[in-house]
Amino acid sequence: MPVLIDAVRNYYSKLGVELDHEDVLITTGGSEALLLTFLCIMDPYTEVIVPEPYYPNYTTFVHAAGGRIRALPTRPEEGYRYANRKRIESLITKNTRAIMITNPGNPTGVVLSEEEMRMIADVAKKHDLFLICDEVYREFCYDDQFGVPTMARYRDIDENLIIVDSVSKRFSATGSRVGVLVSRNQELMGEAVKICQGRLCIATLDQ
């Protein structure tokens, strides 16, 4: 529904990010946004780097697309922090298609600093990888300011960046299956729309 797409655009505008209509795709929850993403970017045996521990269904969605997760291990002694350029780049192979992060993290609660966000963006750009950012918990941060910055602020990674967002977490409305896939990569969005046309639409009432 256009009114919902405009609401998403207005939300990001308040974060300093301007989006066009074609940059926003409404999905059946954040889960479908993730599944669409992996179906669009992965081939059999290709890999996505994901900090571990992570949301278990990431494995389900990646496997459904024929891909594999290449885990980036973290340790409680280090506060589960993973934004280390050397460690991330050591996992990149010829089969790597994407780096996926959740910021703030689920289940660890790790919040990336702006320097860490920029570094991860630089790694994705350098190696021509997709950077998938699950930002459904973006406002679940209560330190100096409410919420954390969105990765969409970095315009030099427009072709790399894919953002997943969701109504369910932000508004505590998990039964309303409304998610959002955001990307300025129009080739990717065009492929995602083809799949969406097969599943028709999200429930109008929920939208």
C-alpha positions as CSV (number, residue, x, y, z in Angstrom):
1,M,0.0,0.0,0.0
2,P,1.4,3.4,-1.0
3,V,0.6,4.9,2.4
4,L,2.7,2.3,4.2
5,I,5.6,2.8,1.8
6,D,5.4,6.5,2.4
7,A,5.4,5.9,6.2
8,V,8.6,3.9,5.9
9,R,10.2,6.6,3.8
10,N,9.2,9.2,6.3
11,Y,10.6,7.2,9.1
12,Y,14.0,6.9,7.4
13,S,13.8,10.6,6.4
14,K,13.8,11.4,10.1
15,L,17.1,9.4,10.4
16,G,18.6,11.6,7.6
17,V,18.1,8.9,4.9
18,E,16.1,9.8,1.8
19,L,14.5,6.8,0.0
20,D,12.6,6.6,-3.3
21,H,9.5,4.4,-3.6
22,E,11.4,1.7,-5.5
23,D,13.9,1.4,-2.6
24,V,11.2,0.0,-0.3
25,L,9.5,-3.4,-0.5
26,I,6.9,-4.4,2.0
27,T,7.2,-8.1,3.0
28,T,5.4,-10.6,5.1
29,G,7.4,-9.9,8.2
30,G,11.2,-9.4,8.5
31,S,11.5,-13.1,8.0
32,E,10.3,-12.9,4.4
33,A,12.6,-10.0,3.8
34,L,15.5,-12.1,4.8
35,L,14.4,-15.1,2.7
36,L,13.8,-12.9,-0.4
37,T,17.3,-11.5,0.1
38,F,19.0,-14.8,0.2
39,L,17.0,-16.2,-2.7
40,C,18.1,-13.2,-4.8
41,I,21.8,-13.2,-4.0
42,M,22.8,-16.8,-3.3
43,D,23.6,-19.8,-5.5
44,P,24.2,-23.3,-4.3
45,Y,27.2,-23.5,-1.9
46,T,27.8,-19.8,-1.8
47,E,28.4,-18.3,1.7
48,V,27.3,-15.5,3.9
49,I,29.5,-14.5,6.9
50,V,27.4,-14.1,10.1
51,P,28.7,-13.4,13.6
52,E,27.9,-16.2,16.0
53,P,25.7,-16.6,18.1
54,Y,22.9,-15.5,15.8
55,Y,19.2,-15.8,15.2
56,P,18.7,-19.5,14.4
57,N,16.4,-18.9,11.5
58,Y,19.2,-17.2,9.5
59,T,20.4,-20.8,9.0
60,T,16.9,-21.8,7.7
61,F,16.7,-19.0,5.2
62,V,20.3,-19.4,3.9
63,H,19.8,-23.1,3.5
64,A,16.5,-22.6,1.7
65,A,18.5,-20.5,-0.9
66,G,21.1,-23.3,-1.3
67,G,23.8,-21.4,0.6
68,R,25.9,-21.9,3.7
69,I,26.6,-19.8,6.7
70,R,30.3,-19.1,7.5
71,A,30.2,-18.3,11.2
72,L,32.3,-15.6,12.7
73,P,32.8,-16.9,16.3
74,T,32.6,-14.5,19.2
75,R,33.4,-15.0,22.9
76,P,31.6,-13.9,26.1
77,E,35.0,-12.9,27.5
78,E,35.2,-10.3,24.7
79,G,31.6,-9.1,25.1
80,Y,30.7,-11.0,21.9
81,R,32.2,-8.2,19.9
82,Y,33.1,-9.2,16.3
83,A,33.9,-6.0,14.4
84,N,37.5,-6.9,13.8
85,R,38.6,-6.3,10.2
86,K,41.3,-9.0,10.2
87,R,38.9,-11.6,11.5
88,I,36.2,-10.7,9.1
89,E,38.5,-10.7,6.0
90,S,40.0,-14.0,7.0
91,L,36.6,-15.7,6.4
92,I,36.1,-14.2,2.9
93,T,36.6,-16.7,0.1
94,K,35.7,-16.9,-3.6
95,N,32.3,-18.3,-2.5
96,T,31.4,-15.4,-0.2
97,R,28.4,-13.4,-1.3
98,A,27.5,-11.3,1.8
99,I,28.3,-10.2,5.3
100,M,25.3,-10.2,7.6
101,I,25.0,-8.3,10.8
102,T,22.3,-7.6,13.3
103,N,22.6,-4.2,15.0
104,P,21.8,-4.2,17.9
105,G,22.7,-7.9,18.1
106,N,20.3,-10.7,18.7
107,P,20.9,-12.6,21.1
108,T,24.0,-10.8,22.3
109,G,22.8,-7.2,22.5
110,V,26.1,-6.0,21.0
111,V,25.8,-2.4,19.6
112,L,28.3,-1.4,16.9
113,S,30.1,1.9,17.3
114,E,30.0,4.3,14.3
115,E,33.7,3.4,13.6
116,E,32.9,-0.3,13.6
117,M,29.9,0.3,11.2
118,R,32.1,2.2,8.9
119,M,34.8,-0.5,8.9
120,I,32.3,-3.2,8.1
121,A,30.9,-1.1,5.3
122,D,34.4,-0.6,3.9
123,V,35.1,-4.3,4.0
124,A,31.9,-5.0,2.0
125,K,32.7,-2.3,-0.5
126,K,36.3,-3.4,-0.9
127,H,35.4,-7.1,-1.6
128,D,32.2,-6.3,-3.6
129,L,30.0,-8.1,-1.1
130,F,26.4,-7.5,-0.1
131,L,26.1,-6.1,3.4
132,I,22.8,-7.3,4.9
133,C,21.8,-5.4,8.0
134,D,19.0,-6.7,10.2
135,E,18.0,-3.5,12.0
136,V,14.7,-4.7,13.6
137,Y,16.1,-3.9,17.0
138,R,17.5,-0.5,16.0
139,E,15.5,1.4,18.7
140,F,16.2,-1.1,21.4
141,C,19.2,0.9,22.7
142,Y,18.9,3.1,25.8
143,D,22.3,4.6,26.3
144,D,23.1,8.2,25.4
145,Q,20.5,8.4,22.6
146,F,17.4,6.4,21.7
147,G,18.3,4.0,18.9
148,V,21.4,3.4,16.9
149,P,22.3,4.9,13.5
150,T,21.2,3.1,10.4
151,M,23.8,1.7,8.0
152,A,21.8,3.4,5.2
153,R,23.6,6.7,6.1
154,Y,26.7,5.5,4.1
155,R,25.8,6.4,0.5
156,D,29.0,4.9,-1.0
157,I,27.6,1.4,-0.4
158,D,24.3,1.9,-2.1
159,E,24.8,-1.1,-4.4
160,N,26.0,-3.3,-1.5
161,L,23.5,-2.5,1.2
162,I,20.4,-4.4,2.1
163,I,18.4,-3.5,5.2
164,V,15.8,-5.6,6.9
165,D,13.3,-3.9,9.2
166,S,10.1,-5.0,10.9
167,V,6.9,-3.7,12.5
168,S,6.8,-6.7,14.9
169,K,9.7,-5.7,17.1
170,R,9.4,-1.9,17.0
171,F,5.7,-1.9,17.9
172,S,5.5,-5.1,19.8
173,A,3.2,-6.5,17.2
174,T,4.6,-9.8,16.2
175,G,1.2,-11.1,15.0
176,S,1.2,-8.4,12.3
177,R,3.3,-9.9,9.6
178,V,4.7,-6.7,8.1
179,G,8.4,-6.3,7.3
180,V,10.4,-4.1,5.1
181,L,13.2,-4.8,2.6
182,V,15.2,-1.6,1.8
183,S,17.9,-1.3,-0.8
184,R,19.0,1.2,-3.4
185,N,20.3,-1.7,-5.6
186,Q,17.6,-1.7,-8.2
187,E,18.7,-4.9,-9.8
188,L,18.3,-6.7,-6.5
189,M,14.9,-5.1,-5.8
190,G,13.7,-6.0,-9.3
191,E,14.5,-9.7,-8.7
192,A,12.8,-9.6,-5.2
193,V,9.6,-8.1,-6.8
194,K,9.5,-11.1,-9.2
195,I,9.3,-13.5,-6.2
196,C,6.8,-11.2,-4.5
197,Q,4.5,-11.4,-7.5
198,G,4.2,-15.1,-6.9
199,R,3.0,-14.7,-3.4
200,L,0.6,-11.9,-4.2
201,C,0.6,-9.5,-1.2
202,I,0.7,-8.9,2.6
203,A,-2.6,-8.8,4.4
204,T,-4.2,-5.4,3.7
205,L,-5.5,-5.1,7.3
206,D,-2.0,-5.6,8.7
207,Q,-0.5,-3.0,6.4
